[in-house]
Amino acid sequence: VLSLNGRVKGKAFSGALGIRGEGDPNISGRYYADPFHMLYAMVDSLRAMGIDTIRGHLDLDTSYYKGPWKAEHWRKNFYDAWYGAEIAPLGFNDNCVVVRVKPGAKPGDAGIVSVVPDVGYVVINNRLTTAKGKRRKWTYAMDPVKPEITIGGEIGVGVDSAQMVLPVRNPVGFFRAAFMHALADEGIVFVEDHAIPSGIAIKNFTYSSAPLLSLLDEINQRSQNLHAETIFRNMGAQVLGEGSVDAGRAAERRFLIEMGISPDDFEVWDGCGLSPKNKLKPSTETKLLRAMARHSKGRYYINSFAGPRVGTGGKRMLELEYPWLTRFKTGFIAEAHALVGYVFPMDGDTLAVAMYLNETGGNTDAASKAVLDSLWIRIVK
């Protein structure tokens, strides 16, 4: 929600420009050609009022989420990976940036490092050097609190370029920088002055990037953890009036009871499943799948799942003769692999299936996936 609290005189607005975030994870380029699309829409609303100058301050309201935003219990290295990006009611570009590395003109030169999108928020400490040949030995280190990334190591002069997706620290600060960047891009001058009072409410604008079903697709077809974490907190806010993990867990338990499933067999501590404290019985999973297949909105749920050549199933079960006869959700953390979903026999019935491999130890991911896929294919056949 974008709000103007102050006064407009001519083409200038004086007062407080407020933005309230309510956990929309798609202020990004996922469904648009530009990650700034939603921010430009907000700025265009100001331009439509004839405003080209803002004097005052920007108030970011993040009260929609309570308690710790950062997911707890995860392994430390998860927070330095794109799939472990911090959660916030206001975010931008999946709370991540693309870091691109290129060699210099000749061996011995400093490497070239850039950030996309660059809104002047992420600081890069460039210690990358150019080496001979096609050497690919670059490294990165992230400050645990500040949005600083150190790139070191070597990149060969024969390497064209490479890139990696990394999370940012303090996504609300990242959102603020991106919004200020959008204002400047659209020709609106922002003069920060906290001495100017807020004034009366003039106008409110509400924006929504994508429908709920699109969020479900991102979670179940592409395992987008940020979407799962936000929808977990959003569920708590919608059902119990508090956008928190505790409220999300409470809302989940309430739903399981309504579906006739014991919540004691469904111990979940986060939205995406990265917490090692999560525990779930396969038999409970199939009960849930069965109940959802009979739910009045069950077809939306089932259609959000992946499958052969779809989402995380893009490279799974490619030899399956009838790929349309199954939908599934993949899962992996540490030494546990999972494959759950539906099989649709020719007689019109629906089978709910849940498979887990725990403590896979030294087995490779490929070997574990092969075991699950082989069993799944036999069930389909």
Phi, psi and chi 1 to 4 in degrees:
 res  aa     phi    psi   chi1   chi2   chi3   chi4
   1 VAL       -  125.9  178.8      -      -      -
   2 LEU  -102.8  127.1  175.3   66.6      -      -
   3 SER  -129.5  144.8   61.3      -      -      -
   4 LEU  -114.1  121.8  -72.8   81.5      -      -
   5 ASN  -126.1  101.0  -57.5  -78.8      -      -
   6 GLY   163.5 -133.1      -      -      -      -
   7 ARG  -147.5  152.1   67.2 -170.3 -176.1   95.1
   8 VAL  -111.7  126.7  176.2      -      -      -
   9 LYS  -130.1  112.2 -174.8  175.4 -178.4 -179.8
  10 GLY    66.5 -122.5      -      -      -      -
  11 LYS  -104.4   12.0  -65.4 -175.8  177.0 -178.7
  12 ALA  -112.6  137.1      -      -      -      -
  13 PHE  -108.1  133.5  166.4   75.8      -      -
  14 SER  -122.2  130.0  -61.3      -      -      -
  15 GLY   141.8 -146.3      -      -      -      -
  16 ALA  -110.7  126.7      -      -      -      -
  17 LEU   -98.0  114.3 -171.5   65.1      -      -
  18 GLY  -107.1  142.7      -      -      -      -
  19 ILE  -131.0  119.4  -58.3  178.0      -      -
  20 ARG  -104.6  124.1  172.9  176.7  167.4   81.4
  21 GLY   -95.4  138.4      -      -      -      -
  22 GLU  -128.5   41.2  -63.9 -171.7   -7.6      -
  23 GLY    73.7   31.3      -      -      -      -
  24 ASP   -82.2  114.6 -171.7  -23.4      -      -
  25 PRO   -85.4    1.5   33.5  -35.4      -      -
  26 ASN  -111.6   31.5  -75.7  -42.4      -      -
  27 ILE   -81.8   77.2  -58.7  178.3      -      -
  28 SER  -160.2 -171.8   67.4      -      -      -
  29 GLY   -97.5   16.7      -      -      -      -
  30 ARG   -61.3  -42.8  174.8  167.7  -76.6   99.7
  31 TYR  -111.6    7.3  -61.2  109.5      -      -
  32 TYR  -134.5  167.2  -50.2  101.4      -      -
  33 ALA   -76.0  -15.3      -      -      -      -
  34 ASP  -139.3  133.7 -168.2  -45.4      -      -
  35 PRO   -63.5  -18.0   20.2  -32.2      -      -
  36 PHE   -87.7    3.4  -70.6   93.8      -      -
  37 HIS   -51.5  -51.3  179.4   92.4      -      -
  38 MET   -67.5  -36.3  -67.3  -60.0  -60.0      -
  39 LEU   -68.2  -39.1  -61.0 -177.0      -      -
  40 TYR   -63.0  -35.5  -73.1  149.8      -      -
  41 ALA   -62.4  -39.2      -      -      -      -
  42 MET   -66.6  -44.2  -62.6  168.8   71.4      -
  43 VAL   -66.0  -37.2  174.9      -      -      -
  44 ASP   -61.9  -31.0  -74.4  -13.9      -      -
  45 SER   -63.8  -36.6  -63.4      -      -      -
  46 LEU   -70.1  -42.4  -61.0  174.6      -      -
  47 ARG   -63.9  -34.6  -69.2 -176.2   61.0   83.4
  48 ALA   -64.4  -21.5      -      -      -      -
  49 MET   -86.8    1.2  -65.6  177.6   64.5      -
  50 GLY    84.8   10.1      -      -      -      -
  51 ILE   -83.7  129.8  -63.5  172.2      -      -
  52 ASP  -126.7   -2.2   65.2    9.4      -      -
  53 THR  -141.4  135.6  -56.9      -      -      -
  54 ILE  -122.9  126.3  -62.0  172.4      -      -
  55 ARG  -121.2  122.7  -68.4 -173.4  176.6   89.4
  56 GLY   148.2 -133.0      -      -      -      -
  57 HIS  -145.4  157.6   44.6   96.7      -      -
  58 LEU  -102.8  119.1  178.2   63.4      -      -
  59 ASP  -104.4  118.8  -69.8  -21.1      -      -
  60 LEU  -102.8  114.8  -59.5 -179.1      -      -
  61 ASP   -93.6  111.4 -177.1   -7.9      -      -
  62 THR  -113.8   20.2   58.9      -      -      -
  63 SER   -71.3   -8.4   61.2      -      -      -
  64 TYR   -63.3  -28.8 -166.9   68.6      -      -
  65 TYR  -106.0  137.4  -76.1  174.9      -      -
  66 LYS  -114.3  163.5  -52.9  -68.3 -175.8 -177.4
  67 GLY    68.7 -170.2      -      -      -      -
  68 PRO   -66.7  129.8   23.3  -32.8      -      -
  69 TRP   -79.9  -37.5  -64.2   -8.2      -      -
  70 LYS   -69.6  127.8 -169.1  173.5 -178.6  178.5
  71 ALA   -58.8  137.0      -      -      -      -
  72 GLU   -96.8  163.8  -61.0  178.6  -67.2      -
  73 HIS    76.5  -10.1  -44.5  -56.5      -      -
  74 TRP   -67.2  158.9  -70.1    0.7      -      -
  75 ARG   -66.2  146.5  -67.9 -173.1  175.8 -173.7
  76 LYS   -56.8  -39.3 -174.2  177.7  179.2  179.9
  77 ASN   -70.0  -18.5   62.6  -60.4      -      -
  78 PHE   -61.7  -34.7  -69.6  171.4      -      -
  79 TYR   -71.1  -12.4  -57.6  113.4      -      -
  80 ASP  -101.8   11.3  -68.6  -17.4      -      -
  81 ALA  -118.0  154.9      -      -      -      -
  82 TRP   -57.9  -34.1   67.9  -93.6      -      -
  83 TYR   -76.7   -4.3   54.3   79.8      -      -
  84 GLY  -115.3   28.7      -      -      -      -
  85 ALA   -60.0  146.5      -      -      -      -
  86 GLU   -63.7  151.6  -65.4  178.8   28.5      -
  87 ILE  -103.6  140.8  -57.1   99.6      -      -
  88 ALA  -156.4  153.4      -      -      -      -
  89 PRO   -69.4  -18.1   23.0  -32.2      -      -
  90 LEU  -123.8  120.0  -83.9  172.2      -      -
  91 GLY  -144.3  171.4      -      -      -      -
  92 PHE  -147.9  134.1  172.1   66.9      -      -
  93 ASN    56.1   45.4 -159.8   52.5      -      -
  94 ASP    59.9   19.2  -70.6  -12.7      -      -
  95 ASN    55.7   35.7  -60.0  -21.4      -      -
  96 CYS  -137.5  162.6  -69.8      -      -      -
  97 VAL  -131.4  157.5  -67.4      -      -      -
  98 VAL   -95.9  124.0  175.1      -      -      -
  99 VAL  -102.7  117.2  177.7      -      -      -
 100 ARG  -104.0  137.3  -69.0  176.8  176.0  167.0
 101 VAL  -123.3  139.1  -65.0      -      -      -
 102 LYS  -139.8  152.9  -63.2  177.5   65.2  174.6
 103 PRO   -76.3  158.8   28.6  -34.8      -      -
 104 GLY   -76.2 -172.6      -      -      -      -
 105 ALA   -68.1  -32.1      -      -      -      -
 106 LYS  -150.8  161.1   60.8 -177.4 -175.0  -60.2
 107 PRO   -55.5  138.0  -28.2   37.3      -      -
 108 GLY    99.7  -22.4      -      -      -      -
 109 ASP   -72.5  158.1  -72.4   -7.7      -      -
 110 ALA   -67.7  143.0      -      -      -      -
 111 GLY   -71.0  165.8      -      -      -      -
 112 ILE  -106.8  124.6  -59.4  170.3      -      -
 113 VAL  -125.2  131.4 -177.3      -      -      -
 114 SER  -135.1  161.6   59.2      -      -      -
 115 VAL  -121.5  135.9  172.5      -      -      -
 116 VAL  -133.5  126.6 -179.6      -      -      -
 117 PRO   -77.9  142.0   28.7  -33.8      -      -
 118 ASP   -98.3  107.9 -172.0   -1.8      -      -
 119 VAL  -113.3   17.3  -64.1      -      -      -
 120 GLY    75.7   22.0      -      -      -      -
 121 TYR  -104.6  -50.6 -177.2   72.8      -      -
 122 VAL   -79.3  130.4  175.2      -      -      -
 123 VAL   -99.7  128.6  175.9      -      -      -
 124 ILE  -107.1  124.0  -64.6  -68.0      -      -
 125 ASN   -97.1  103.7  -60.8  -43.5      -      -
 126 ASN   -90.1  108.6 -176.5    8.5      -      -
 127 ARG  -119.9   19.3  -61.4  175.1 -174.7  172.4
 128 LEU   -78.5  135.7 -178.2   68.5      -      -
 129 THR  -119.6  154.9   58.0      -      -      -
 130 THR   -91.2  130.5  -55.0      -      -      -
 131 ALA  -116.4  178.0      -      -      -      -
 132 LYS   -76.4  161.3  -64.4  179.5 -179.8  179.3
 133 GLY    64.8 -140.5      -      -      -      -
 134 LYS  -120.0   41.1  -64.8 -173.8  176.9 -178.3
 135 ARG   -64.5  135.2 -171.1  170.1  177.4   79.9
 136 ARG  -129.2   77.4  -66.4  172.1  173.9  -95.9
 137 LYS  -127.6   41.9  -67.5  -66.5 -177.8  179.8
 138 TRP   -84.9  156.1   52.9   80.2      -      -
 139 THR  -133.6  164.5   60.9      -      -      -
 140 TYR  -140.7  150.7   75.3   90.0      -      -
 141 ALA  -139.0  139.3      -      -      -      -
 142 MET  -115.0  135.1  -58.8 -174.2   62.2      -
 143 ASP   -64.5  137.0 -172.7  -80.8      -      -
 144 PRO   -69.2  -18.0   23.8  -33.7      -      -
 145 VAL  -122.4  -47.4  178.1      -      -      -
 146 LYS   -87.6  154.0  -63.3 -178.7  -68.9 -175.0
 147 PRO   -78.7   63.4   30.6  -35.5      -      -
 148 GLU  -122.4  132.5  -67.8 -173.7   10.1      -
 149 ILE  -126.1  128.8  -56.4  173.4      -      -
 150 THR  -104.3  122.8  -60.5      -      -      -
 151 ILE  -107.5  123.1  -55.5  -64.4      -      -
 152 GLY  -129.4 -169.9      -      -      -      -
 153 GLY    88.0 -156.0      -      -      -      -
 154 GLU  -132.3  149.5  -63.6  178.8  -37.1      -
 155 ILE  -134.1  130.9 -178.7  170.6      -      -
 156 GLY   -69.8  146.4      -      -      -      -
 157 VAL   -63.8  -19.5   70.4      -      -      -
 158 GLY   -87.4   -0.8      -      -      -      -
 159 VAL   -87.2  128.9  177.1      -      -      -
 160 ASP   -65.9  -59.9  179.0   54.7      -      -
 161 SER  -174.2  168.8   65.1      -      -      -
 162 ALA  -154.1  165.3      -      -      -      -
 163 GLN  -150.7  158.5   63.4 -176.0   34.8      -
 164 MET  -142.6  148.7   52.3 -168.7  130.5      -
 165 VAL   -99.4  123.6 -179.7      -      -      -
 166 LEU  -128.9  148.4  -62.4  176.6      -      -
 167 PRO   -77.1  161.0   30.6  -36.1      -      -
 168 VAL  -107.9  152.8  -59.8      -      -      -
 169 ARG   -86.7  145.7  -54.1  -53.8 -169.2 -153.4
 170 ASN    54.5   75.5 -176.2   14.2      -      -
 171 PRO   -62.1  -24.2   18.5  -30.3      -      -
 172 VAL   -67.3  -39.9  175.1      -      -      -
 173 GLY   -63.8  -36.8      -      -      -      -
 174 PHE   -64.2  -43.1 -172.6   39.6      -      -
 175 PHE   -61.1  -44.3  174.9   90.6      -      -
 176 ARG   -59.9  -46.1 -173.1 -175.4 -165.8  -78.0
 177 ALA   -62.4  -39.5      -      -      -      -
 178 ALA   -66.9  -39.8      -      -      -      -
 179 PHE   -66.7  -41.7 -178.0   75.4      -      -
 180 MET   -63.3  -36.1  -61.2  -62.4  -75.3      -
 181 HIS   -63.9  -41.5 -175.2   88.2      -      -
 182 ALA   -65.3  -39.9      -      -      -      -
 183 LEU   -58.1  -48.1  -75.6  174.5      -      -
 184 ALA   -64.7  -40.3      -      -      -      -
 185 ASP   -59.1  -36.8  -90.7   -0.1      -      -
 186 GLU   -92.2    7.6  -64.3  -69.1  -74.3      -
 187 GLY    81.7   19.3      -      -      -      -
 188 ILE   -98.5  125.7  -66.1 -176.4      -      -
 189 VAL   -86.5  130.1  177.1      -      -      -
 190 PHE  -114.6  116.8 -174.1   92.3      -      -
 191 VAL  -109.3  105.4 -178.7      -      -      -
 192 GLU   -74.8  125.5 -168.8  163.0   17.8      -
 193 ASP  -151.9  101.4 -173.4  -12.3      -      -
 194 HIS   -75.5   -7.4  -71.9  -86.0      -      -
 195 ALA   -77.5  -18.3      -      -      -      -
 196 ILE   -76.5  124.6  -63.7  177.7      -      -
 197 PRO   -69.5  161.1   26.0  -34.7      -      -
 198 SER   -67.4  -45.6  -64.4      -      -      -
 199 GLY    82.0 -167.5      -      -      -      -
 200 ILE   -84.4  157.8   62.9  172.4      -      -
 201 ALA   -72.5  126.1      -      -      -      -
 202 ILE  -102.8  -48.1  -61.8  174.7      -      -
 203 LYS  -155.2  146.4 -170.6   79.3  171.6  177.9
 204 ASN  -126.1  139.9  -75.6  -17.2      -      -
 205 PHE  -126.5  138.0  -59.9   94.0      -      -
 206 THR  -116.9  138.6  -57.8      -      -      -
 207 TYR  -131.7  145.9  -51.8   86.2      -      -
 208 SER  -141.6  130.7 -180.0      -      -      -
 209 SER   -85.6  -38.3   64.3      -      -      -
 210 ALA  -155.5  151.5      -      -      -      -
 211 PRO   -72.6  164.4   25.3  -33.8      -      -
 212 LEU   -57.0  -39.4  176.5   61.6      -      -
 213 LEU   -61.3  -32.0  -68.5 -178.8      -      -
 214 SER   -67.6  -36.2  -63.9      -      -      -
 215 LEU   -64.7  -40.8  -89.7   66.2      -      -
 216 LEU   -63.0  -39.5  -67.7 -178.4      -      -
 217 ASP   -60.3  -44.2  -73.8   -9.6      -      -
 218 GLU   -62.4  -37.6  -71.3  -60.2  -42.1      -
 219 ILE   -73.5  -51.4  -65.5  170.1      -      -
 220 ASN   -86.0  -24.5  -71.0  -26.1      -      -
 221 GLN   -96.9  -31.1  -67.2 -179.4   13.8      -
 222 ARG  -123.8    5.9  -76.5  167.6  -77.3  -78.8
 223 SER    51.6   48.0  -67.0      -      -      -
 224 GLN   -81.0  105.4 -135.1  -62.2  -12.9      -
 225 ASN   -64.8  -38.6  -68.1  -17.3      -      -
 226 LEU   -59.4  -41.2  179.1   66.7      -      -
 227 HIS   -63.2  -41.6  -76.8   61.9      -      -
 228 ALA   -65.2  -40.1      -      -      -      -
 229 GLU   -67.8  -40.6  -69.1  -63.4  -28.5      -
 230 THR   -69.8  -42.1   54.5      -      -      -
 231 ILE   -67.5  -28.4 -156.6  171.1      -      -
 232 PHE   -63.6  -46.3 -166.9   55.1      -      -
 233 ARG   -72.3  -37.7  -70.5  159.6  176.5   76.8
 234 ASN   -62.6  -35.8  -66.8   -7.6      -      -
 235 MET   -62.8  -41.5 -178.8  173.0   63.7      -
 236 GLY   -62.3  -39.7      -      -      -      -
 237 ALA   -66.4  -41.3      -      -      -      -
 238 GLN   -74.0  -39.4  -68.0  -66.0  -41.3      -
 239 VAL   -86.9  -41.3  175.7      -      -      -
 240 LEU  -119.0    2.5  -62.9  174.4      -      -
 241 GLY    78.3   15.7      -      -      -      -
 242 GLU  -143.4  120.9  179.4 -179.3  -71.9      -
 243 GLY   -84.9   81.2      -      -      -      -
 244 SER  -144.1  167.4   67.3      -      -      -
 245 VAL   -65.2  -43.0  169.8      -      -      -
 246 ASP   -60.6  -42.6  -72.4  -17.7      -      -
 247 ALA   -69.1  -36.6      -      -      -      -
 248 GLY   -62.8  -41.6      -      -      -      -
 249 ARG   -65.0  -41.5  -66.6 -176.5   68.6 -153.1
 250 ALA   -65.0  -41.3      -      -      -      -
 251 ALA   -65.4  -37.7      -      -      -      -
 252 GLU   -64.4  -44.2 -178.9 -179.0   70.1      -
 253 ARG   -62.0  -40.3  -68.8  177.9   67.0   88.2
 254 ARG   -61.5  -43.5  177.0 -174.3  -66.0 -174.4
 255 PHE   -63.9  -43.6  174.3   76.1      -      -
 256 LEU   -60.7  -41.5  -68.6  172.0      -      -
 257 ILE   -63.2  -42.1  -68.4  171.5      -      -
 258 GLU   -61.6  -30.4  -69.3  174.3   -4.2      -
 259 MET   -87.6    2.4  -59.3  -66.5  -80.5      -
 260 GLY    78.1   26.8      -      -      -      -
 261 ILE  -117.2  135.7  -60.3  169.6      -      -
 262 SER   -71.1  120.5  171.8      -      -      -
 263 PRO   -69.2  -15.6   25.0  -33.2      -      -
 264 ASP   -68.4  -20.8  -64.9  -26.5      -      -
 265 ASP   -95.2   10.6  -64.4  -22.8      -      -
 266 PHE  -136.4   74.1 -153.3  101.2      -      -
 267 GLU   -93.9  106.4 -171.0   64.1   26.5      -
 268 VAL  -124.6  132.7  174.5      -      -      -
 269 TRP  -115.9   -0.2  -69.7   82.8      -      -
 270 ASP  -153.4 -178.3   62.9    4.2      -      -
 271 GLY   -89.2  -27.2      -      -      -      -
 272 CYS  -106.9  -14.9   69.9      -      -      -
 273 GLY    99.9    9.9      -      -      -      -
 274 LEU   -81.3  -16.0  -76.3 -178.2      -      -
 275 SER   -70.3  130.3  172.3      -      -      -
 276 PRO   -69.8   -9.3   25.2  -33.8      -      -
 277 LYS   -83.2   -9.9  -63.5 -177.2   69.0  173.5
 278 ASN   -66.4  135.7  -66.4  -29.0      -      -
 279 LYS  -141.5  137.2  -70.0 -179.5  174.7   60.4
 280 LEU  -151.8  129.0  172.1   62.2      -      -
 281 LYS   -79.1  134.9  -70.5 -177.9  178.3 -179.7
 282 PRO   -55.3  -37.4  -25.5   34.9      -      -
 283 SER   -66.1  -32.1   58.8      -      -      -
 284 THR   -70.7  -37.9  -58.0      -      -      -
 285 GLU   -61.1  -43.5  176.6   69.0   37.8      -
 286 THR   -69.0  -31.0   52.9      -      -      -
 287 LYS   -63.8  -41.9  -70.9  177.2 -177.6  176.9
 288 LEU   -65.6  -45.4  174.7   61.6      -      -
 289 LEU   -59.3  -42.0  -68.8  169.0      -      -
 290 ARG   -63.6  -45.1  178.9 -177.6   63.5 -174.0
 291 ALA   -63.6  -39.3      -      -      -      -
 292 MET   -70.0  -31.7  -71.8  -54.6  -60.2      -
 293 ALA   -64.8  -26.3      -      -      -      -
 294 ARG   -97.9   -2.9  -66.7  169.5  173.8  166.9
 295 HIS   -70.9  151.9 -166.0  -83.6      -      -
 296 SER   -62.7  -25.5   59.8      -      -      -
 297 LYS  -107.4   19.5  -59.1  -65.3  176.2   63.7
 298 GLY   -58.9  -35.0      -      -      -      -
 299 ARG   -66.4  -31.6   63.8 -171.3  179.9   92.4
 300 TYR   -67.6  -40.7  -61.0  114.1      -      -
 301 TYR   -63.1  -49.8  176.5   73.5      -      -
 302 ILE   -63.7  -41.8  -66.3  173.3      -      -
 303 ASN   -68.6  -14.0  -71.2  -24.1      -      -
 304 SER   -81.0  -10.2   73.6      -      -      -
 305 PHE   -75.8  162.1  -81.5   37.8      -      -
 306 ALA   -81.8 -176.5      -      -      -      -
 307 GLY  -172.2  177.4      -      -      -      -
 308 PRO   -53.2  126.2  -26.4   35.9      -      -
 309 ARG    71.2   12.5  -55.4 -178.0 -169.2  -81.2
 310 VAL  -127.3  123.9  176.8      -      -      -
 311 GLY    59.6 -134.8      -      -      -      -
 312 THR   -66.6  -11.5   53.6      -      -      -
 313 GLY   -91.4   12.3      -      -      -      -
 314 GLY   -56.5  -31.7      -      -      -      -
 315 LYS  -119.4   18.1  -62.1 -179.1  180.0  178.9
 316 ARG  -106.1  139.1  -55.2  -78.1  -69.5  -95.9
 317 MET    53.7   40.9  -54.6 -174.8 -150.7      -
 318 LEU   -65.5  -22.0  -60.1 -177.7      -      -
 319 GLU   -85.8   -1.0   69.2  -84.4   26.4      -
 320 LEU   -63.6  126.0 -168.7   61.6      -      -
 321 GLU   -69.6  -31.3  -63.9  178.4   29.9      -
 322 TYR  -127.3   73.1  -49.6  105.3      -      -
 323 PRO   -62.0  -22.2   21.9  -32.9      -      -
 324 TRP   -75.7   -4.4   57.0   87.6      -      -
 325 LEU   -90.9   12.0  -67.4 -178.7      -      -
 326 THR  -153.7  149.5 -174.2      -      -      -
 327 ARG  -136.5  141.2  -61.3  -59.7  -67.3  -95.3
 328 PHE  -150.0  166.8   52.1   75.0      -      -
 329 LYS  -124.6  127.1  173.0   74.0 -178.2   74.9
 330 THR   -90.7  161.4   61.9      -      -      -
 331 GLY  -158.4  145.9      -      -      -      -
 332 PHE  -156.0  134.8  167.5   70.5      -      -
 333 ILE  -155.2  131.8  177.7  174.6      -      -
 334 ALA    51.0 -115.0      -      -      -      -
 335 GLU  -110.3   30.3  -62.8 -179.3   -8.2      -
 336 ALA  -125.2  131.9      -      -      -      -
 337 HIS  -120.2  147.0  -72.8   75.8      -      -
 338 ALA  -140.2  150.8      -      -      -      -
 339 LEU  -147.3  115.0 -170.3   62.6      -      -
 340 VAL  -135.0  156.0  -53.9      -      -      -
 341 GLY   155.8 -143.8      -      -      -      -
 342 TYR  -130.3  147.5  -62.5   96.1      -      -
 343 VAL  -124.3  134.3  173.3      -      -      -
 344 PHE  -113.4   95.2  -48.8  109.7      -      -
 345 PRO   -63.3  162.5  -21.6   34.2      -      -
 346 MET   -63.5  -22.9  -68.9  -67.8 -166.7      -
 347 ASP   -81.9    3.3   62.6    2.1      -      -
 348 GLY    93.5   -2.3      -      -      -      -
 349 ASP   -76.5  172.9 -158.5   -6.5      -      -
 350 THR  -132.4  127.0  -62.1      -      -      -
 351 LEU  -105.7  133.1  -55.8 -177.9      -      -
 352 ALA   -98.7  127.5      -      -      -      -
 353 VAL  -129.1  138.1 -174.9      -      -      -
 354 ALA  -139.5  126.0      -      -      -      -
 355 MET  -128.7  135.8  -62.4 -179.1 -177.5      -
 356 TYR  -133.3  140.3  -66.2   87.7      -      -
 357 LEU  -117.9  112.8  -76.5  177.9      -      -
 358 ASN  -101.5  153.9  -69.0  -34.0      -      -
 359 GLU    51.1   53.2  -59.4  178.2    2.2      -
 360 THR   -71.4  -13.0   53.1      -      -      -
 361 GLY    57.9 -126.2      -      -      -      -
 362 GLY   -78.3   -4.7      -      -      -      -
 363 ASN   -64.3  141.1  -68.7  -34.0      -      -
 364 THR   -74.7  160.3   64.5      -      -      -
 365 ASP   -57.0  -40.9  -71.9   -7.7      -      -
 366 ALA   -62.0  -41.0      -      -      -      -
 367 ALA   -66.9  -41.4      -      -      -      -
 368 SER   -65.9  -42.9  -62.2      -      -      -
 369 LYS   -63.7  -37.2  -69.6  176.5 -178.5  177.3
 370 ALA   -63.8  -38.2      -      -      -      -
 371 VAL   -63.6  -49.6  170.1      -      -      -
 372 LEU   -63.3  -44.9  -66.7  173.3      -      -
 373 ASP   -63.7  -39.9  -71.6    0.6      -      -
 374 SER   -62.4  -44.4  178.3      -      -      -
 375 LEU   -64.4  -40.8  -68.0  170.5      -      -
 376 TRP   -63.7  -43.7 -160.9  -83.1      -      -
 377 ILE   -62.2  -39.5  -71.2  171.8      -      -
 378 ARG   -64.8  -37.4  -67.7 -169.5 -177.7 -164.0
 379 ILE   -64.4  -44.1  -68.9  173.9      -      -
 380 VAL   -60.1  -43.9  174.2      -      -      -
 381 LYS   -68.4      -  -71.3 -174.9  175.6 -179.4
